[in-house]
Amino acid sequence: MNRHDIQFLRSQQKYPSISIFVRTHRAMPEREKDPIAVKNLIQEAKERLLKEFTQREVQDVLDNLDFIARTIDYSQTLDGLAIFVNAYIRQMFYLPLAVENKVIIDDLFEIREIIRLLSKMPRYWVLVLSEKPTRLFQGVGKTLSEVIEPENDVMGVSRDGFPLTYTKPEVEVQGYSMRGNTVRHGHEDSRYFDDHKRVFFGKIDRLLARFTVVEPLPLIVVGVEHNLRLFKDAARHARIAEQILGDYAEAPLKVLEPAVWEAIQKLAAQEVAEKLKELDEATGHLRSAVGIEAVWRTAVEGRIKDLLVEEDYVVSGKINPNNEANLILYDDPKAPGISDDLINHLIDIVIDMGGGHIVFCKPGTLKEQGKIAAILRY
């Protein structure tokens, strides 16, 4: 599932729209229980529908739920399952992150959960600096995929590309040409080889730019300290978000991925910390809103630049039909005509009204702000 899928789901607004999230499993014997969990949640959705509508009124929705139930391939399930159904739409996604079992019935699909999941599945580049060879990976969440470029271009002409191996310079020793770390003049020899390697890393920087210009994602650079220093000296295009010290030249993915994921988690924590600092500064300049009602009003006005919300914060209720800037809060999220989660609506508004940025925080982070806050444009 990607951001294009989110945009499509956001465009399908019709009541009742049903979003079902199911915790699934990748292996037996836990996987044996997944069909029962799906069946129970689909049955819950049907029962809630039939308390509010006649069967004839929602027959298309019921049929689409049954269709989804028949088409799930439990041999392909991952850590979660997302089902989206209304009278016209029936879609299902296997999710690589765990979710809580729940059913949401509203006039739009529950995108908040998906955006939260995507925020935990960041995309990024990983450059592993080495002589043998330097490799490039694209990361999605915890998973890395190596970029392997063809040796020849479309015209059959040889070209450089990833992975790229360093070729040591030739040196003259007593009239013979030799390749490698042959010592000639101590420190001068060391500088000679360093300069040659800088040229190599400059080429790496230019090759990398072909990818980062198209997809300007965070860049994680991995390597021993000496190579990292030489790469920084040579780089003219690369903007390093984080670096990892160590020799991972020949490391398998099962070793490299955990090290990179730790760095990505560090970047995510830094982003939250920076946004919290920015929130404090915005509060001092009267450019913030806290609490669900104040944040809602500023969202409707199109003033939110950044929305900060705790991951587990849920608000049930409905929008005041006489004034969309006001909310009517309700204790029972499953009551007919009540939105299960107004935060989902809020996120939808923030994205629509100028593409505000959504930042999910750990529970307790925004305790003093009532679990939700916004940095305003004005």
Secondary structure, 3 states (H helix, E strand, C coil): CCHHHHHHHHHCCCCCEEEEEEECCCCCCHHHHHHHHHHHHHHHHHHHHHHHCCCCCCHHHHHHHHHHHHHCCCCCCCCEEEEEECCCCEEEEEECCCCCCEEEEECCCCHHHHHHHHHCCCEEEEEECCCCCEEEEEEECCEEEECCCCCECCCCCECCCCCECCCCCEEEECCEEEECCCCCCCHHHHHHHHHHHHHHHHHHHHHHHHHHCCCCCCEEEEECHHHHHHHHHHCCCCCEEEEEECCCCCCCHHHHHHHHHHHHHHHHHHHHHHHHHHHHHHHHCCCEEECHHHHHHHHHCCCEEEEEEECCCCCCEEECCCCCCCEEECCCCCCCCCECCHHHHHHHHHHHCCCCEEEEECCCCCHHHCCEEEEECC
